[in-house]
């Protein structure tokens, strides 16, 4: 059979045979035309929303994008992504399948915007929760013992050894107290000068270094209302 074999641009190695009396294919921008007779331009094929006759527009506002309807073989990954339903982070499995995931909170970890829909996921340390052994005020350094937490006494060795963190809620004995042991605390009632913050009597936070007992650096104040918690190793004063 006379003619020419032409290899198709696919992944199967297929060919077609064009008879000897076949015509040359049309070329975009040269002799390929829309049904209304106007010349097809390359920009019209590449830009979503292009129409016959050269008009542009559409829902993308003329932003360049591929018109997959005009492509013989849409990549498999794109087809699988398009088939995903719901919300979440797209993840490709080792077998080529696609899944939607969200970041799950674990023990001591809290997550905001876990599926990324409302914004970037934010992972942070969750506050510790302990029962109060006595009345506990907010924004005090607390110590933990077998019966719960209480204000830390920087002159008592056992209390210093049980140092846990800074309370961010208050309550009477038996109440659940939330405690931060890392990251930062912001409070509009503070008026720190830039510098270190120490543990004072009864767990109070102060910028006056102690003269007796243990020196405990709770953190550093970079601004009047923020405290970055660091908890340096307690130092016994002479």
C-alpha positions, -999 to 999 in steps of 0.1 A, spaced: 0 0 0 16 33 -11 18 62 13 38 74 43 38 62 78 37 90 105 44 83 141 18 96 166 30 117 194 19 94 222 35 69 246 24 38 227 46 40 196 16 40 173 17 51 137 -8 61 110 -4 56 73 -12 85 50 -21 76 15 -1 89 -14 -30 111 -25 -33 127 10 -30 164 15 -5 182 37 -18 190 72 -28 225 81 -4 247 101 -14 269 130 -9 306 120 -6 297 83 -35 278 68 -55 263 97 -88 281 100 -118 284 124 -153 274 111 -159 311 104 -129 312 81 -106 332 103 -70 321 107 -62 301 139 -34 318 159 -12 300 184 -22 325 211 -58 315 207 -51 279 214 -28 285 244 -51 311 261 -82 298 279 -114 316 267 -101 324 232 -128 321 206 -131 318 169 -123 350 151 -96 360 175 -116 374 204 -103 368 239 -118 368 273 -135 342 294 -135 334 331 -97 336 334 -95 372 322 -71 363 294 -45 347 317 -25 322 297 -34 285 304 -35 252 286 -68 242 270 -67 205 278 -97 198 256 -74 203 227 -47 180 240 -50 143 230 -35 129 262 -41 148 294 -14 137 319 -27 111 344 -16 131 374 -37 160 363 -67 138 357 -64 123 392 -60 157 408 -91 170 390 -110 140 404 -102 148 440 -132 160 460 -134 178 493 -106 199 508 -71 192 521 -35 189 511 -29 169 479 -4 141 483 8 116 457 12 80 468 40 57 458 16 39 435 7 71 416 -26 76 434 -36 109 449 -50 116 483 -62 145 504 -46 149 538 -47 173 568 -22 179 595 -33 161 627 -27 174 662 -7 151 685 -1 151 722 12 185 732 8 198 697 -20 220 683 -27 228 647 -46 257 631 -59 255 595 -50 218 594 -64 214 558 -49 246 545 -82 260 533 -84 291 555 -47 298 553 -13 283 559 -13 255 585 2 266 618 17 241 642 25 251 678 29 237 712 -4 231 730 -6 244 766 0 218 794 -30 212 816 -25 202 853 -47 202 884 -41 230 909 -28 219 943 -36 253 957 -51 286 944 -31 295 913 -31 329 896 -25 335 859 9 345 846 29 329 875 57 305 873 44 272 887 60 241 901 45 206 899 44 180 926 24 148 932 -8 167 942 -7 192 913 8 226 906 13 257 928 32 289 926 70 283 925 91 293 955 126 303 942 140 298 977 129 262 980 149 235 964 120 210 959 98 237 944 126 248 920 132 212 910 95 209 900 95 240 878 70 234 849 61 267 832 40 298 833 3 296 841 -20 312 815 -53 305 834 -62 308 871 -82 286 895 -87 273 930 -74 240 942 -86 212 920 -91 234 889 -75 226 856 -47 251 850 -33 257 815 5 262 815 29 273 788 64 258 789 77 273 756 72 298 728 58 332 737 31 348 759 15 382 751 -4 402 777 -15 438 774 -11 444 812 26 440 810 51 468 806 85 451 803 117 468 794 137 449 768 157 423 788 155 391 809 126 382 831 132 363 864 112 342 889 102 363 919 86 354 952 54 332 950 61 326 912 57 363 903 75 374 871 100 403 876 129 420 859 147 424 893 173 397 897 170 378 930 196 382 957 189 349 975 177 314 967 178 304 930 181 326 900 157 314 874 156 331 840 120 326 828 126 343 794 134 374 775 110 404 769 116 418 734 87 443 738 66 457 767 38 431 763 56 400 751 76 374 769 96 347 750 100 317 773 134 301 776 137 287 812 175 286 817 189 262 842 183 275 878 215 289 895 219 286 932 230 320 947 256 321 974 
